[in-house]
Amino acid sequence: MKTIRTLKASRIAEDLHSYLVEKRYLKMRVHSVFQTSVNLVTPEDDLITMVTASRDIMPMGLTLDVGEPFEWPFLVDDSVEYTGFPMLTVPSCQCRIELQDAKRWTPYLQNVKYGSAKARLQALKQLKTIVAKHDSLGIASLVSVLDTWEDVSVADCDNVYCRFILHDMVLFLRAVKRQDWHTAGRQVMMLIGFGPGLTPSCDDFMSAVLLSLYYDENVGSTQQKERSAFIEHVVSAAKKQTTLVSASMIQHAAEGKASGLYLSVLGALLGGDTNALVDAATSALQFGASSGSDFLFGLCAMQQLMETWRNSN
């Protein structure tokens, strides 16, 4: 008789816990397998991400109590079954994942503390410096022209991705600066899905935009309706024209959710905590080939635009 291999989850995102508790039975499929993570997809195209202990936990995610190197015991398209809390099973490889001892993790910022305008501006300058010094394969090097983005040209871009997307990025930023959400929404169609990686660069950027909007403490009721329509438009566009992993990330951002590291960076920015910001941003830059830097570029761009909104009020 073949021995059943048992893996144990050490952490589970609260949204995933709630999702599973509501289900009696769920049959999922292994969507993608990487060295430190595995994505499962449900029949409704919801994405569940399992990561090794060294990786940052994600919304709708699990951390398994395993180190690296680790050989995942299943393959793309294998079935994963849930028959009631607290266990997942992978019948094809006689494997089960126990959930009962997993600690719950909150995938959004709680009790956000907003720092003074001066402290937040200093933190933003610090983040822009950190991102500018990082070698990026994606679009994050555009952070170096954020202070002059309305007059920038392709000659100021240092890679093919930046040169290609510069015009559309400037049009998008210009519309957001004016809080012209209708025009910004149209321009989103030129950005979503662009760039290298499983989560293309502009998608990482856009998730930072949505996350920033979610935690904007100054939004007025007159802006809320148009802003909400813009956010819904971004989520809808992502479902149609980018990867499932990216679309899931953007959906989470629209709901104020992100990975632990990304939330730490945003929390430090909003609080004006430069010490916490340096540590969190440095770690976030290591995520993916360019995902971390592209996300941080999005935070820089959006927080800078939101600063102009505050100054104009």
C-alpha positions in Angstrom: 0.0 0.0 0.0 1.4 3.4 -1.0 2.1 5.8 1.9 0.2 9.0 1.9 2.4 12.0 2.0 1.3 14.7 4.5 2.2 18.4 4.2 1.1 21.0 6.8 0.1 24.6 6.3 1.6 27.0 8.8 -0.5 30.0 7.7 -3.7 30.6 5.8 -5.1 33.9 4.5 -8.4 34.8 6.2 -10.2 35.2 2.9 -9.2 31.6 1.9 -10.2 30.3 5.3 -13.7 31.8 4.9 -13.9 30.6 1.3 -13.2 27.0 2.2 -15.4 27.0 5.3 -18.3 27.8 3.2 -17.7 24.9 0.8 -18.6 21.3 1.4 -16.7 20.0 -1.6 -14.4 21.7 -4.1 -12.4 20.2 -7.0 -9.5 22.4 -8.1 -6.9 22.1 -10.8 -3.1 22.8 -10.5 -2.7 25.9 -12.7 1.0 26.4 -12.5 4.0 25.1 -10.5 7.1 27.1 -9.7 10.1 26.5 -7.4 8.6 28.2 -4.4 4.9 28.4 -5.2 1.9 26.6 -6.8 -1.3 28.1 -8.1 -4.6 26.2 -7.9 -7.6 27.3 -9.9 -11.3 26.6 -8.9 -14.1 26.0 -11.4 -15.1 29.7 -10.9 -11.5 30.8 -11.9 -10.6 31.8 -8.3 -6.9 31.4 -7.7 -5.4 29.8 -4.6 -1.7 30.2 -4.1 0.5 27.9 -2.0 4.0 29.0 -1.1 7.0 27.6 0.7 8.0 29.0 4.1 10.5 31.5 2.7 7.9 33.1 0.4 5.5 35.9 1.3 1.9 34.8 1.8 -0.7 36.0 -0.6 -4.4 36.8 -0.4 -6.4 33.5 -0.9 -3.1 31.8 0.0 -1.4 29.2 2.1 2.1 28.9 3.5 3.3 25.3 3.7 5.7 24.3 6.5 8.5 23.3 4.1 11.9 24.7 3.3 13.9 24.9 0.1 14.8 23.3 -2.2 11.4 21.6 -2.2 10.0 19.4 -4.9 6.3 19.8 -5.3 4.6 16.4 -5.3 2.1 17.3 -8.1 2.0 18.5 -11.7 0.1 21.0 -13.8 -3.5 19.9 -14.3 -3.5 17.5 -11.4 -6.7 17.6 -9.4 -6.8 18.9 -5.8 -9.9 18.1 -3.8 -11.4 19.7 -0.7 -14.0 17.7 1.1 -14.4 19.8 4.2 -12.1 21.7 6.6 -9.3 21.0 7.4 -7.7 19.2 4.5 -6.8 19.3 0.8 -6.0 16.1 -1.0 -4.2 15.3 -4.3 -5.4 11.9 -5.3 -3.0 11.4 -8.2 0.1 11.4 -5.9 -1.4 10.2 -2.6 -0.7 13.6 -1.0 -2.7 15.6 1.6 -2.3 19.1 3.0 -3.5 19.6 6.5 -4.9 23.0 7.4 -6.1 22.7 11.0 -3.0 24.2 12.7 -2.5 27.0 10.3 -2.5 30.5 11.8 -4.8 33.0 10.1 -3.3 36.0 8.3 -5.1 39.2 7.4 -4.6 40.1 3.7 -5.3 43.8 4.1 -4.1 46.8 6.3 -5.8 47.1 9.6 -6.1 50.3 11.7 -4.2 52.3 9.2 -2.2 55.2 10.8 -1.8 58.1 8.4 1.3 60.2 9.1 1.8 63.9 8.7 2.0 65.4 5.2 5.7 66.1 5.8 6.5 62.6 7.0 4.6 61.0 4.1 6.4 63.1 1.5 9.8 62.2 3.0 8.8 58.5 2.9 7.8 58.9 -0.8 11.1 60.5 -1.6 12.9 57.6 0.1 10.9 55.0 -1.8 11.6 56.7 -5.2 15.3 56.7 -4.4 15.2 53.0 -3.5 13.4 52.0 -6.7 15.6 54.2 -8.9 18.7 52.5 -7.6 17.3 49.0 -8.4 18.1 47.3 -11.7 14.8 46.5 -13.2 13.8 44.4 -16.3 10.3 46.0 -16.4 9.0 49.6 -16.3 10.2 50.6 -12.9 13.1 52.7 -14.2 10.4 55.3 -15.2 10.5 56.2 -11.5 13.5 58.4 -12.2 11.4 60.7 -14.4 8.4 60.9 -12.2 9.2 64.5 -11.2 9.2 65.5 -14.9 6.9 62.9 -16.5 4.8 65.4 -18.4 7.9 66.5 -20.4 9.7 63.1 -20.7 10.6 61.6 -24.0 11.7 58.1 -25.1 15.3 59.3 -25.0 14.9 59.3 -21.2 14.0 55.6 -21.1 16.6 52.9 -20.5 14.8 49.8 -21.9 12.5 48.7 -24.6 9.5 48.2 -22.3 9.7 51.7 -21.0 10.1 53.2 -24.4 7.2 51.3 -25.8 4.7 52.1 -23.0 5.9 55.7 -22.2 3.3 57.5 -24.3 0.3 55.5 -23.0 1.6 55.7 -19.4 1.9 59.5 -19.6 -1.7 59.7 -20.9 -2.9 57.5 -18.0 -1.0 59.5 -15.4 -2.3 62.8 -16.8 -5.9 61.6 -16.6 -5.5 60.3 -13.1 -3.8 63.6 -12.0 -7.0 65.4 -13.3 -9.1 62.7 -11.6 -10.7 62.2 -15.0 -11.6 58.6 -14.3 -13.4 58.1 -17.6 -10.4 58.9 -19.7 -8.1 57.0 -17.3 -10.4 54.0 -17.7 -10.0 54.1 -21.5 -6.3 54.4 -21.2 -6.1 51.3 -18.9 -6.9 49.2 -22.0 -3.5 50.2 -23.4 -1.6 49.2 -20.2 -3.2 46.0 -18.9 -1.3 42.9 -19.9 1.8 44.8 -21.1 5.3 43.7 -20.0 7.3 40.6 -19.1 6.4 37.9 -16.6 3.5 35.9 -15.4 2.2 39.2 -13.9 3.1 41.7 -16.7 4.8 44.9 -15.6 1.8 47.2 -16.1 -0.4 44.8 -14.1 1.9 45.1 -11.1 1.8 48.8 -11.6 -2.0 48.9 -11.8 -2.4 46.8 -8.7 -0.4 49.4 -6.8 -2.7 52.1 -8.3 -5.9 50.3 -7.1 -4.4 49.5 -3.7 -3.5 53.2 -3.2 -7.0 54.3 -4.2 -8.5 51.8 -1.7 -6.6 53.3 1.2 -7.0 57.0 0.2 -8.4 58.7 3.3 -9.4 61.9 1.4 -11.8 60.6 -1.2 -15.0 62.7 -1.3 -18.5 61.4 -2.1 -18.6 63.3 -5.4 -15.5 61.4 -6.6 -16.5 58.0 -5.2 -19.0 57.0 -7.9 -16.6 57.7 -10.8 -13.7 56.3 -9.0 -15.6 53.1 -8.2 -16.6 52.8 -11.9 -12.9 53.2 -12.9 -11.8 50.4 -10.5 -14.5 48.1 -11.8 -13.4 48.8 -15.3 -9.8 47.9 -14.5 -10.9 44.6 -12.9 -13.0 43.8 -15.9 -10.2 44.6 -18.4 -7.8 42.4 -16.5 -10.1 39.4 -16.7 -10.3 39.9 -20.5 -6.8 40.7 -21.5 -4.2 39.4 -19.1 -3.1 36.3 -17.3 -5.3 34.6 -14.6 -2.6 35.3 -12.0 -2.5 39.0 -12.9 -6.3 39.3 -13.0 -6.5 37.7 -9.6 -3.9 40.1 -8.2 -5.7 43.1 -9.6 -9.0 41.9 -8.2 -7.4 41.6 -4.8 -5.9 45.1 -5.0 -9.4 46.5 -5.8 -10.5 45.0 -2.5 -7.6 46.4 -0.5 -5.7 43.1 -0.4 -2.1 42.3 -1.3 0.8 40.2 -0.1 2.3 40.8 3.3 5.4 42.7 1.9 3.4 44.9 -0.4 1.1 45.8 2.5 4.1 46.6 4.7 5.5 49.0 2.1 2.1 50.8 1.7 1.6 50.9 5.4 5.0 52.5 6.0 4.3 55.0 3.2 1.0 56.1 4.6 2.4 56.3 8.0 5.5 58.2 6.9 7.7 55.5 8.6 11.0 55.7 6.7 12.7 53.0 8.8 10.1 50.4 8.2 9.8 51.5 4.6 13.5 50.7 3.8 13.3 47.2 5.1 9.9 46.4 3.5 10.8 47.9 0.1 14.2 46.2 -0.1 12.5 42.8 0.5 9.7 43.6 -2.0 12.2 44.4 -4.7 13.3 40.8 -4.6 9.9 39.5 -5.7 9.8 38.1 -9.2 11.9 39.2 -12.1 10.4 42.7 -12.1 7.1 42.4 -10.2 8.3 43.9 -7.0 10.0 46.9 -8.6 7.0 47.5 -11.0 4.6 47.4 -8.0 6.7 49.9 -6.1 6.9 52.2 -9.1 3.1 52.1 -9.2 3.0 53.1 -5.5 5.5 56.0 -6.1 3.5 57.3 -9.1 0.1 57.0 -7.4 1.2 58.5 -4.1 2.8 61.4 -5.9 -0.4 62.1 -7.8 -2.4 61.9 -4.6 0.0 64.4 -3.1 -0.9 66.8 -5.8 -4.6 66.2 -5.1 -4.1 67.1 -1.4 -2.1 70.2 -2.3 -4.9 71.5 -4.6 -7.6 71.2 -2.0 
